[in-house]
Amino acid sequence: MPNTASAIRRVRRVKNQSLVNKIRKSKYKSAIKKMEAYVKNGEKDKAKKFYSEFQSVLMQVAKSGVINKKRASRKISKISKKL
């Protein structure tokens, strides 16, 4: 248990931030699954429409530090090669 007032506040802050990070990670994973489903099923027109949103979601998540920026760039690159 935290003993000082600052440690107590820090625990509360980490708890809230963990929830935010979980939401962001979920958003990231669902975007990847959706894009891979479009590519796998041969729905290139839907994939091209979703591509800009997909790229935006990945870079937002990378910017917030949930995933590494290079990892997001790598995912975007792999998908763009498939399109």
N, C-alpha and C positions, 0 to 999 in steps of 0.2 A: 504494500500500500504506500502511496505517496505521502510523505510527511510534511512537506512545505506547501504553502499556498500556491506557489508557482508550479510545483509538480502536479498539484491537483488540477490546475487550469490546463496544464500541458496534456494530461490524460484525457480531459474533456475535449480538447482540441484535436488530439490524435484520433479519438473515436469518431468525431464528425468528419474529419478528413478521410478516414478509412471508408466511410460510407460514400463520399463523393468519388473517391478513386474506384470503388467497386462499380459505381454507376458508369463511370467513364470506360472502365475496362470492358464492361458488358456491352456498351455501345460500340466499342472497337471490335469486339469479337463478332457481334451480330452483323456489322458492316462487312467484315471479311467473309463470313458465311454466306451472306446474301450475294456478294459479288462472285464468289466461287461457284455458287449455284447457277447464276446466270451464265457464267463461262462454260460450266460443265454441261448445261442443258442446251447450249448453242444459241442462247438468246442474246445475240451480240447487240441488237438495237437497244434492248433494255439495259444491258451492261454499259453501253456507251452513255446512255442517259444518266445512269447512276454513278458513273465514274467520277464526275466532279464532286459529288456529295461524298463519295467514298474517300477520295483524296483529302477532302476537307476534314472529315471525321478523324482520319488517321493523323493528320498534322496537328489537329487540336489536342488530341490525346498525347502526342509526342511533346507538344509545347508545354503541356501541364506536367510532364515528367512521369506519367504513368508507364509509358514505354519509351524506349530509346529512340531518338530521332533517326538514327541510321536504320533501325529495324523498320520504322514506318516507311522510310524511303525505299527500302528493299522490297517490302510488300507491294508498294505502289508500282515499282519497276517490274516486278514479276507479273502483276496483273496486266500492266500496259503492254507487255510483250505478247500476252495471250490474246489481246484484242487486236 
